[in-house]
Amino acid sequence: MTLYKRIVSVGCAFACASLTVSADATPRWISGDTAAPEKPAPVLVKEFTLDEKPKKAVFTVAVAGWCEVIVNGEKVGCDVLAPVTCQPDMRNSSLTFDLTDKLKAGDNALEVTLGNGWQNTFTICAWGFQNAPWIGCPKIRGEMKCDGKPLFVTDGSWFAYDSPIVFNSLRNGEWYDARMEGKRVNKRPAKVEKYEPWGEVSAEDAVPCRECELFEPKRVLLTPRETDVYDFGANIAGWCEIEVEGEAGAKVMLDYDESISRHNVLLGKMHKHTKGEGERRPVQHDEYILAGREGGEKWHPRFTYHGFRYVQVEFSGKARLKSIKARFVHSAFKRAGTLETTDRTFTALQASTERSYLSNFVGIPTDCPHREKNGWTGDAQLAMETGLWNFDAKDSYVHFLRMMLDAQRKNGAVPCILPCTPKFGFFWGSGPAWDAILFEIPWQIYRFYGDDAPAREAYQAMKRYLAYMSAKADKDGLYAYGLGDWCRWWEDRRGTPIRLTDSAYVYQFNRRLAFWAERFGEREYAAERTAAAEKIKASFNAAFYKGDGMYAEGRLTELAAPLYFKGLCADGEETKVAKKLVEAVRKGKHKAYFGILGAKWVPRVLAEYGYADDAFRMFVQPEVPGWAHWLQFGDGTLRETWDGDESSHNHIMFGDLSAWAYEYVAGIVPIEPGFRKVVFRPHILEGVESFFVTHKTPFGEIRAGWKTINGKPVFSYEVPEGIEVKEFCGDRH
């Protein structure tokens, strides 16, 4: 057994103490004992001496909360807000840091600064996270290995001190006192936790978050109180980086928002569902207390993020702002696709869709980066195809799927938000249109990557879910549970019946599970699921089909649903229904008279049945309700509602338009998993001169598109070796 000599100095009680750590020591969960909101973020420290520089040094640490690792005064890596949250009462992630280049012969110091993150969500909010069962101080458990041999573990030999981060909260913000830098304030032994976090520890499997783009202010606005508001000209997720100069003790206060009044006052309307711990804790608010260094000092938050376009800056004491920049923080996906067209409106909508998607993927897919930061499953499933066409987000979706598997109840029920609390997640917002993420992630990853491992991992969970849903069927075998065509145009007060949309989804769930059962060798169960789907189909058409192509009351979502869900429409009536749909769209002057479900189904069905021009006109027509209307506000993002004023300015749930363009305009249709075989079916749009896309498949990059030459459309495509083109419908160049 190899023994390592360890000398620490932790206050008087530990002065000159020597430790010999055995190679088989058991790591323990340790913390700075900082659960209370008023406690500063702790730094956990291990000091050690090496006889020589190791050839390989690796620190592996499980984290409940967020962390930054610093070795000998230098931060390790460029990830932020790490690790990505799991379902905290069921699982925490571990991170592995290669410290080889950071260590030296002689004395070394390993420091881990901990942020509250999702572990200590004490902010009072509508979703009950302040009462989450896992809530508590952030903590770590890990070990250090040098050249393959254990050097030390997390245990009582570590010590802690208060960092300059005197307050940090997921939704409130971060406060920093630079006067504490370089000081080990409140130095104390690290606390060995008696009650460890619940659940398991797994290696981090999601794409990490990073600072990905820099924005300079576009203009500076003056409020009636003579404070400055900086407009960055784009709505993003992230934080501001400031450079300030002034006297020690002076304070800079930053308030973030996505909207302002005509008097340049931050509206704060996105904060209505959250409030701080007392009056001292506003939402989306950062503070920095100056150290008084000559020449200035720079700072940005580390353990919070905000959704914003505007930032108000105020001072207390003598200080001045030398510079301010906005950092766009999101999951650092590699780009998988590009889209270019001569149509300016659609180009702007594509850019808005990408920015909304990334703003709502800060570790996990969320609904908005300001008011909630909640992982709403409905938003995630609706935008998944847009995400995969444009970005390599596979690993993060698998991570989100595993959160769902961890959160699923024994009876098969799944939550509508992840992470979820006992108070919020199972009793209102869940339902088939949101629960669909359990089926959508395995299906789309198989479709885009040819990988059925997520389906195998989720197979039993999908079976349990359908068993759970069987008890919710009405006397006709249909379903009405949870939410439906959410955020529809307000004039349609009743909207599409939830019974119609839910039943359509459960029909699809049965068909997809039949596919997986057949693939995984359970043919008898596959037959059961196929029969269940056929039964729903019969009941669906008996309840909603009125003949002559008309479903329900003839709303757009009602007409699109039986065509979007393949095989659900009354046999032989598909063309009639599609004609009814396009007639209704034209009668409505191509306005978006539907909610988030119809926003995905209607354009796809129109293009599928030969009416791509009508779908495109819905996207680019400038009136309310419609996508292009949002462009006039200049945020560069999609919104939560069609009028878009009093609601969020940065939502992704209406964002399927990008995926629609790849599949129906450029016309790339994978007909075998992972793009092994593709069909090209482009749609030439009236009045558009060119449309080109690229997409990186497991075999390499596909390029496809078209342009008009002398009034004639010319299509071109390139495919890498390994992809077979089975069919082409267009004028090939």
BAVEX-52036 format. One record per residue (C-alpha): x, y, z; residue in one letter. Coordinates in steps of 0.02 Angstrom, whole numbers, padded with zeros to 5 digits, always signed. Layout:
XYZa/...
//
This chain:
+00000+00000+00000m/+00070+00169-00050t/+00070+00302+00084l/+00073+00488+00054y/+00135+00616+00178k/+00020+00766+00195r/+00049+00925+00296i/-00093+01048+00325v/-00112+01206+00424s/-00291+01249+00470v/-00299+01377+00610g/-00226+01348+00782c/-00312+01182+00810a/-00227+01106+00657f/-00060+01195+00659a/+00085+01087+00601c/-00023+00930+00598a/+00040+00790+00488s/-00076+00671+00396l/-00035+00508+00313t/-00174+00464+00191v/-00194+00283+00140s/-00228+00236-00039a/-00391+00150+00008d/-00465+00300+00101a/-00650+00326+00068t/-00704+00494-00004p/-00834+00585+00100r/-00958+00720+00055w/-00889+00884+00124i/-00955+01062+00125s/-00927+01235+00193g/-01089+01222+00292d/-01169+01364+00192t/-01353+01320+00169a/-01419+01487+00233a/-01444+01620+00097p/-01337+01747+00189e/-01186+01630+00189k/-01047+01670+00064p/-00999+01540-00065a/-00869+01428+00017p/-00697+01381-00046v/-00644+01204+00002l/-00455+01185+00006v/-00330+01043+00006k/-00146+01087+00021e/-00017+00953-00017f/+00165+00928-00060t/+00233+00829-00206l/+00412+00764-00214d/+00406+00780-00402e/+00288+00837-00538k/+00173+00692-00586p/+00161+00629-00763k/-00028+00621-00747k/-00139+00699-00614a/-00328+00681-00614v/-00455+00752-00491f/-00628+00672-00500t/-00762+00754-00396v/-00950+00732-00375a/-01038+00898-00351v/-01205+00944-00273a/-01220+01122-00338g/-01099+01213-00453w/-00911+01223-00438c/-00751+01300-00502e/-00585+01213-00475v/-00428+01316-00450i/-00254+01242-00436v/-00111+01350-00376n/-00213+01506-00412g/-00266+01460-00589e/-00441+01406-00642k/-00449+01235-00723v/-00544+01230-00887g/-00664+01353-00966c/-00832+01275-00920d/-00954+01377-00816v/-01107+01332-00711l/-01037+01157-00696a/-01093+01023-00680p/-01259+01027-00771v/-01400+00991-00649t/-01477+00819-00633c/-01635+00777-00537q/-01546+00822-00373p/-01640+00705-00257d/-01600+00558-00371m/-01429+00594-00447r/-01277+00709-00448n/-01143+00722-00580s/-00956+00702-00560s/-00826+00801-00654l/-00650+00747-00701t/-00511+00876-00709f/-00340+00844-00784d/-00223+00940-00670l/-00059+00878-00742t/-00004+01045-00810d/-00059+01140-00655k/+00039+01043-00523l/+00222+01064-00475k/+00352+00984-00366a/+00337+01056-00193g/+00186+01140-00112d/+00020+01140-00205n/-00156+01200-00165a/-00317+01131-00238l/-00468+01245-00212e/-00650+01209-00253v/-00768+01357-00248t/-00949+01303-00231l/-01106+01390-00293g/-01285+01352-00241n/-01351+01316-00416g/-01502+01200-00413w/-01443+01121-00250q/-01492+01268-00139n/-01639+01354-00226t/-01698+01456-00078f/-01787+01590-00182t/-01974+01588-00148i/-02057+01545-00313c/-02218+01482-00390a/-02139+01311-00424w/-02095+01270-00244g/-01908+01250-00265f/-01880+01333-00096q/-01957+01175-00022n/-01868+01049-00133a/-01825+00890-00037p/-01642+00903-00087w/-01615+01083-00035i/-01457+01112+00065g/-01281+01178+00056c/-01176+01135-00097p/-01049+00997-00068k/-00922+00884-00152i/-00853+00708-00143r/-00699+00653-00238g/-00520+00595-00249e/-00354+00645-00325m/-00244+00522-00417k/-00066+00548-00474c/+00006+00426-00600d/-00140+00310-00567g/-00118+00302-00379k/-00232+00384-00251p/-00156+00540-00173l/-00298+00604-00065f/-00487+00606-00048v/-00616+00729+00014t/-00625+00710+00202d/-00603+00804+00364g/-00425+00854+00321s/-00488+00988+00201w/-00525+01163+00262f/-00647+01296+00206a/-00655+01485+00200y/-00777+01616+00137d/-00753+01672-00042s/-00785+01852-00100p/-00950+01787-00172i/-01054+01843-00024v/-01221+01791-00102f/-01271+01684-00250n/-01438+01619-00311s/-01498+01537-00471l/-01639+01664-00493r/-01585+01812-00387n/-01408+01844-00442g/-01236+01861-00366e/-01153+01985-00246w/-00965+02000-00239y/-00853+02092-00116d/-00683+02116-00197a/-00610+02175-00030r/-00609+01992+00024m/-00496+01936-00118e/-00334+01857-00061g/-00399+01834+00115k/-00453+01671+00194r/-00601+01743+00287v/-00684+01632+00419n/-00559+01492+00396k/-00624+01329+00468r/-00620+01141+00447p/-00727+01077+00304a/-00886+00996+00366k/-00899+00810+00338v/-01082+00787+00297e/-01176+00667+00410k/-01322+00657+00287y/-01260+00633+00111e/-01356+00685-00045p/-01488+00564-00102w/-01470+00453-00253g/-01325+00403-00362e/-01172+00487-00436v/-01140+00476-00623s/-01005+00550-00733a/-01056+00713-00815e/-01141+00668-00980d/-01207+00836-01042a/-01123+00965-01152v/-01045+01095-01034p/-01094+01278-01026c/-00972+01412-01080r/-00961+01596-01122e/-00994+01582-01308c/-01020+01757-01378e/-00983+01937-01331l/-01102+02083-01353f/-01056+02267-01341e/-01190+02395-01292p/-01284+02465-01441k/-01341+02620-01348r/-01349+02698-01175v/-01516+02760-01111l/-01549+02879-00966l/-01689+02847-00842t/-01787+02983-00749p/-01677+02943-00598r/-01525+02982-00705e/-01461+02804-00702t/-01392+02723-00858d/-01476+02579-00947v/-01369+02485-01073y/-01456+02408-01223d/-01359+02263-01298f/-01474+02251-01447g/-01505+02065-01420a/-01600+01960-01295n/-01483+01828-01223i/-01445+01718-01073a/-01289+01752-00973g/-01213+01896-00876w/-01120+02059-00889c/-00934+02081-00871e/-00889+02250-00799i/-00729+02350-00780e/-00742+02482-00644v/-00631+02603-00552e/-00660+02688-00386g/-00635+02689-00200e/-00636+02536-00089a/-00812+02498-00028g/-00900+02583-00173a/-01036+02473-00247k/-01096+02438-00424v/-01273+02369-00442m/-01332+02283-00602l/-01515+02247-00638d/-01557+02140-00789y/-01716+02141-00891d/-01779+02105-01066e/-01897+02254-01079s/-01906+02437-01032i/-02041+02569-01024s/-02049+02720-01138r/-01957+02812-01000h/-01816+02684-01007n/-01866+02605-00841v/-01841+02418-00821l/-02014+02338-00813l/-01971+02186-00709g/-02129+02098-00766k/-02036+01933-00786m/-02001+01930-00599h/-02182+01913-00544k/-02168+01726-00508h/-02014+01743-00397t/-01963+01848-00250k/-01804+01859-00152g/-01766+01808+00025e/-01840+01965+00103g/-01830+02139+00029e/-01641+02127+00014r/-01644+02000-00126r/-01713+02066-00290p/-01722+01950-00440v/-01594+01959-00583q/-01483+02076-00482h/-01294+02076-00464d/-01186+02181-00349e/-00999+02214-00346y/-00906+02301-00204i/-00742+02376-00260l/-00574+02334-00182a/-00510+02506-00232g/-00369+02444-00343r/-00278+02576-00441e/-00308+02560-00628g/-00476+02473-00608g/-00544+02299-00580e/-00643+02175-00684k/-00783+02058-00631w/-00926+01949-00689h/-01041+01828-00595p/-00995+01643-00586r/-01142+01556-00503f/-01297+01632-00580t/-01360+01682-00751y/-01492+01800-00817h/-01607+01825-00966g/-01590+02003-01029f/-01568+02133-01163r/-01556+02284-01048y/-01447+02313-00894v/-01468+02458-00775q/-01309+02513-00685v/-01312+02609-00521e/-01174+02661-00402f/-01158+02685-00216s/-01000+02781-00170g/-00866+02850-00283k/-00844+02737-00434a/-00857+02744-00622r/-00890+02615-00756l/-00747+02595-00878k/-00832+02462-00985s/-00977+02340-00987i/-01002+02190-01101k/-01132+02054-01109a/-01078+01873-01115r/-01194+01747-01199f/-01187+01590-01092v/-01261+01425-01151h/-01221+01243-01183s/-01070+01244-01296a/-01142+01141-01438f/-01045+01110-01596k/-01137+01173-01748r/-01223+01037-01848a/-01312+01139-01982g/-01321+01304-02073t/-01463+01386-02168l/-01449+01525-02297e/-01586+01605-02400t/-01611+01764-02497t/-01773+01795-02404d/-01728+01924-02271r/-01877+01890-02160t/-01844+01704-02147f/-01659+01736-02122t/-01702+01844-01972a/-01823+01713-01906l/-01689+01578-01920q/-01568+01687-01821a/-01702+01723-01691s/-01741+01538-01676t/-01559+01492-01650e/-01535+01627-01517r/-01694+01575-01426s/-01641+01394-01433y/-01469+01429-01360l/-01536+01552-01231s/-01647+01411-01171n/-01512+01280-01164f/-01403+01329-01018v/-01363+01151-00970g/-01542+01089-00992i/-01681+01141-01112p/-01789+01274-01029t/-01940+01382-01069d/-01860+01552-01034c/-01694+01611-00959p/-01766+01746-00844h/-01933+01713-00759r/-01915+01526-00732e/-01762+01437-00802k/-01872+01282-00786n/-01849+01128-00894g/-02024+01122-00967w/-02038+00958-01061t/-02166+01022-01187g/-02050+01160-01247d/-01908+01035-01258a/-02001+00908-01364q/-02070+01037-01485l/-01899+01116-01519a/-01794+00957-01521m/-01789+00935-01709e/-01741+01117-01735t/-01603+01089-01609g/-01534+00932-01692l/-01536+01004-01868w/-01433+01153-01810n/-01329+01089-01664f/-01249+00928-01601d/-01356+00921-01444a/-01369+00733-01431k/-01276+00713-01265d/-01377+00849-01180s/-01542+00771-01234y/-01486+00602-01168v/-01444+00689-01004h/-01618+00766-01000f/-01696+00596-01038l/-01603+00523-00890r/-01672+00661-00781m/-01845+00607-00838m/-01808+00424-00800l/-01747+00471-00626d/-01901+00579-00593a/-02030+00455-00657q/-02141+00389-00519r/-02166+00205-00487k/-02342+00216-00559n/-02269+00278-00724g/-02313+00463-00709a/-02183+00588-00771v/-02166+00773-00729p/-02190+00925-00840c/-02031+01012-00779i/-01857+00948-00741l/-01791+00956-00611p/-01959+00938-00526c/-02020+00961-00349t/-02159+00866-00259p/-02262+01026-00261k/-02248+01062-00447f/-02228+00948-00595g/-02357+00808-00584f/-02523+00892-00545f/-02553+01023-00678w/-02436+01048-00824g/-02400+00867-00862s/-02499+00775-00994g/-02464+00687-01160p/-02410+00843-01256a/-02276+00875-01125w/-02241+00694-01076d/-02199+00665-01260a/-02017+00706-01222i/-02000+00530-01149l/-02036+00460-01323f/-01966+00602-01429e/-01786+00597-01367i/-01758+00412-01406p/-01848+00428-01572w/-01757+00582-01637q/-01585+00524-01580i/-01615+00361-01672y/-01673+00459-01824r/-01529+00583-01826f/-01386+00475-01762y/-01440+00296-01792g/-01416+00262-01607d/-01549+00159-01518d/-01459+00156-01348a/-01571+00293-01275p/-01724+00195-01329a/-01658+00039-01244r/-01622+00140-01088e/-01797+00216-01086a/-01892+00064-01149y/-01960+00005-00981q/-02002+00184-00931a/-02104+00205-01090m/-02197+00044-01053k/-02234+00101-00875r/-02296+00268-00939y/-02421+00190-01059l/-02482+00074-00922a/-02509+00228-00814y/-02601+00319-00954m/-02717+00172-00986s/-02803+00213-00822a/-02837+00389-00882k/-02933+00340-01039a/-03116+00390-01043d/-03258+00273-01088k/-03216+00294-01273d/-03032+00257-01248g/-02978+00439-01275l/-02878+00555-01163y/-02895+00729-01090a/-02759+00760-00964y/-02645+00910-00938g/-02612+01047-01064l/-02655+01060-01247g/-02625+01188-01385d/-02544+01309-01263w/-02527+01497-01294c/-02650+01499-01437r/-02711+01663-01509w/-02817+01745-01374w/-02970+01772-01485e/-02997+01584-01491d/-03050+01566-01310r/-03100+01383-01316r/-02962+01320-01428g/-02933+01144-01490t/-03000+01016-01367p/-02866+00938-01258i/-02955+00773-01288r/-02907+00786-01472l/-02724+00833-01448t/-02692+00714-01303d/-02771+00566-01392s/-02667+00601-01547a/-02508+00596-01443y/-02555+00435-01353v/-02591+00357-01523y/-02414+00403-01576q/-02339+00339-01413f/-02417+00169-01443n/-02353+00160-01621r/-02177+00209-01570r/-02173+00086-01428l/-02235-00048-01548a/-02085-00006-01658f/-01962-00022-01514w/-02043-00181-01450a/-02027-00260-01622e/-01845-00203-01633r/-01805-00268-01459f/-01883-00438-01490g/-02049-00420-01396e/-02165-00456-01541r/-02315-00499-01436e/-02304-00334-01344y/-02277-00245-01510a/-02440-00318-01573a/-02528-00259-01415e/-02467-00081-01442r/-02516-00084-01625t/-02690-00143-01578a/-02702-00007-01444a/-02654+00125-01573a/-02786+00061-01694e/-02917+00068-01557k/-02873+00250-01520i/-02881+00288-01706k/-03057+00218-01719a/-03116+00313-01565s/-03028+00473-01622f/-03115+00473-01791n/-03281+00426-01715a/-03269+00573-01596a/-03196+00708-01709f/-03216+00668-01894y/-03372+00744-01969k/-03341+00690-02148g/-03291+00783-02305d/-03120+00822-02232g/-03185+00911-02076m/-03118+00874-01902y/-03198+00946-01745a/-03238+01131-01771e/-03116+01153-01914g/-02981+01247-01817r/-02808+01236-01894l/-02737+01126-01757t/-02887+01010-01767e/-02866+00986-01954l/-02678+00963-01944a/-02674+00836-01802a/-02740+00682-01895p/-02618+00714-02038l/-02466+00757-01931y/-02483+00594-01833f/-02457+00470-01973k/-02597+00345-01997g/-02719+00432-01880l/-02827+00511-02014c/-02982+00422-02074a/-02923+00304-02211d/-02928+00380-02385g/-02980+00552-02320e/-02806+00628-02307e/-02815+00735-02464t/-02985+00804-02415k/-02924+00852-02242v/-02768+00936-02312a/-02877+01035-02431k/-02989+01091-02288k/-02834+01144-02194l/-02761+01250-02332v/-02931+01329-02365e/-02941+01378-02181a/-02764+01447-02185v/-02801+01554-02337r/-02966+01612-02265k/-02871+01668-02111g/-02747+01764-02220k/-02606+01649-02168h/-02611+01706-01988k/-02559+01591-01848a/-02726+01549-01771y/-02659+01411-01659f/-02545+01379-01510g/-02379+01291-01490i/-02442+01122-01551l/-02523+01191-01707g/-02366+01295-01739a/-02273+01133-01770k/-02409+01029-01849w/-02491+01151-01971v/-02337+01206-02073p/-02273+01027-02084r/-02439+00958-02144v/-02459+01098-02271l/-02288+01061-02347a/-02315+00873-02339e/-02472+00889-02447y/-02402+01011-02574g/-02441+01179-02494y/-02265+01233-02442a/-02295+01409-02509d/-02442+01430-02391d/-02338+01371-02243a/-02198+01491-02290f/-02321+01635-02303r/-02377+01597-02125m/-02198+01618-02065f/-02157+01779-02157v/-02323+01874-02156q/-02298+02025-02040p/-02464+02037-01948e/-02523+01973-01780v/-02535+01828-01748p/-02377+01771-01834g/-02190+01745-01819w/-02129+01892-01922a/-02224+02014-01812h/-02096+01981-01674w/-01952+02043-01782l/-02004+02225-01767q/-01956+02227-01582f/-01772+02200-01620g/-01740+02071-01482d/-01679+01939-01604g/-01780+01805-01514t/-01948+01716-01525l/-02083+01757-01398r/-02200+01664-01282e/-02364+01730-01354t/-02418+01798-01522w/-02450+01975-01460d/-02284+01960-01370g/-02297+02112-01257d/-02335+02062-01079e/-02258+01889-01091s/-02082+01823-01114s/-01977+01888-01259h/-01864+01735-01262n/-01955+01569-01284h/-01917+01425-01403i/-02082+01331-01405m/-02136+01411-01571f/-01966+01368-01648g/-01999+01219-01762d/-01992+01334-01915l/-01805+01299-01933s/-01826+01111-01937a/-01970+01136-02059w/-01852+01228-02176a/-01719+01091-02176y/-01846+00954-02207e/-01973+01035-02321y/-01886+01176-02414v/-01711+01107-02435a/-01800+00940-02432g/-01679+00827-02338i/-01780+00676-02282v/-01687+00536-02191p/-01776+00372-02225i/-01655+00263-02129e/-01583+00303-01958p/-01428+00412-01953g/-01456+00471-02133f/-01393+00306-02203r/-01524+00328-02339k/-01603+00494-02386v/-01732+00562-02503v/-01721+00739-02572f/-01891+00823-02594r/-01861+01010-02607p/-02001+01136-02616h/-01966+01287-02725i/-02043+01439-02641l/-02128+01571-02744e/-02033+01736-02739g/-01878+01663-02654v/-01719+01662-02759e/-01617+01534-02664s/-01618+01419-02513f/-01469+01315-02455f/-01432+01211-02300v/-01293+01102-02234t/-01307+00966-02103h/-01173+00858-02022k/-01229+00677-02015t/-01134+00530-01937p/-01061+00503-02112f/-01012+00682-02146g/-01093+00840-02212e/-01244+00847-02327i/-01265+01003-02433r/-01430+01036-02517a/-01529+01180-02587g/-01591+01270-02740w/-01587+01433-02833k/-01678+01507-02982t/-01578+01535-03141i/-01664+01628-03281n/-01829+01596-03195g/-01800+01409-03184k/-01769+01321-03016p/-01608+01222-03008v/-01578+01102-02864f/-01408+01037-02807s/-01350+00919-02672y/-01193+00836-02607e/-01186+00685-02494v/-01034+00605-02411p/-00981+00426-02441e/-01090+00305-02346g/-01256+00393-02380i/-01368+00318-02512e/-01488+00431-02606v/-01645+00330-02636k/-01754+00459-02721e/-01745+00634-02792f/-01889+00749-02834c/-01827+00910-02912g/-01720+00987-03047d/-01544+00927-03007r/-01400+01043-03054h/
//
